[in-house]
Amino acid sequence: MNGARMNAGLYYGWIIVGASFFISFLTVGGRNGFGVFVIPMSTEFSWDRGTISLAASIGFLLNGLSQPFIGRLYDRVGGRKLILVSLVTIGISNLLLAATNHIIFLIIVFGVVMAIAMSGGSINTTVSIISKWFQRKRALAVAVVAAGAPMGGLVLVPLASYLIELAGWRETWAVLGVMVLVLAVPLAYFVMRERPEEMGLMPDGDSAPDSKDGKPDIKPRRAPLESDRWATCFASFPMWQLSGAYFVCGFTTALISAHFVPFAIEEGYSQSMAASAFGVMSGLNVVGVMVAGALGDKFNRKNLLSVVYFLRGCAYITLLVVPGLLGLWSFSLVAGFSWIATVPLTTALTADVYGLRNIGILGGIVFTAHQIGGALSIQLAGVLRDVTGSYDSALVIAAVLLMCASLLSFSIREKKYSVRYQEPAAQGA
Amino acid sequence: MLGFLSIAAHHGEAADPDLMEWIMHRIDTLVGLDAGLIVVILVVVIVLIPVGVLGLYALHRRKAEPTGEES
């Protein structure tokens, strides 16, 4: 009897979601903890903030730029091998960071080796696997994995901070490395599987329809714009709609990350009020992404994506026009809720439209657009602040871009191009 | 080159050191636990996630093995 017909228990895809969640939790959450190492390391080596931040800056850029190449590697060698090699590299890099004795060493290990390895173990890689295991519940499954990153930050950053206080920064790097090698690597080794067909299963744990020869047909459905060549997909319009909107997502979230606290202080709020509002915003990420994932499986995904961008645009307008605490907190609530809600919707739409054949490189390209938007906004907002004396012009640009992203997402012809809306009988070979 | 790389400096430094110091102070004030105890609690939370997932994996294997459905 085939497994596809008797999986009455927990669908194996959810176990893969659990493992992917933990990989995001440990790797992205751990990387976000770099800030807590800045003061103890710069104190010991007499580095200024700019010098030590150089390692993080190079890492940020390399991580973003390497995504399409790592995505291509994923499409060729598969996600399980890529994730395992990346996790081992990340773990060893963490251990090596415990022996840091020069800024060049830090740049090479953290800024280059670890940043590229992070791409291999990134959400882009894990959700590419998840997309193969889920079709109907794709957005929710991706949302759970995406939620791992902010939750990891909430747990690992305080952990690193307390460990530094108790034992020192070298020991803390070592502990983070051991956790990756002892907890994440075995988990990925035992649990990760490339696709449900390997286990005789169907996406979402559905029962397989019988084919003509009487055997269950477990071949995955082909997406309308799926192609053997990724360049063909890249040249199609939905790819640019998704990437363009995701560029705006990166632009507007990085703007908040880098400039929200200085903006709030300039507006006359205390540092503790600014930090509280920022903390609430960060905490709401998890709620927003889970709601977006759950709704994304029930409703039209491009409409939801459009609503998320629209709401974030309204949040920016509120920050500009509503004075006082009401404006600040309204912005924090709405922007926090929408912060990573775009991830499951964008990722699921990319897989729905382009299929799974080149999902690694296509997801990598979309993610790179996000990172370019982020890098650009941080610089632009800083320059505009220096020239005009306030952040208002940067906030106006963000609000306008978000409304454009909302329209861009709404204009995606999901019913024509998404596999969700294709009749199984109409599927090509 | 260094100026260009400074574009991402804020973003790479996701946990701003000053902000983190303030947050840690707030946690200390609110929770009021010893730092060592907080570390133990956080480590237990972290370890429980993979242990839970591996537990589900083991259960799945046990259910699947008698029928030989897994390759």
Interface residues (C-beta under 8 A of the other chain):
Chain A: M1 N2 G3 M6 G9 L10 Y12 W14 I15 G18 A19 F21 F22 F25 L26 R31 N32 G33 F34 G35 V36 V38 I39 R49 G50 S53 L54 A55 A56 S57 I58 G59 F60 L61 G153 V155 L156 V157 P158 L159 S161 Y162 L163 E165 L166 M179 L183 A184 P186 L187 F190 V191 E198 M199 G200 A254 S257 A258 H259 V261 Q271 S272 A275 F278 G279 G374 A375 L376 I378 Q379
Chain B: L2 L5 S6 I7 A8 A9 H10 H11 G12 E13 A14 A15 D16 P17 L19 M20 E21 W22 I23 M24 I27 A35 G36 I38 V39 L42 V43 V45 I46 V47 I49 P50 G52 V53 L54 L56 Y57 L59 H60 K63 A64 T67 E69 E70 S71
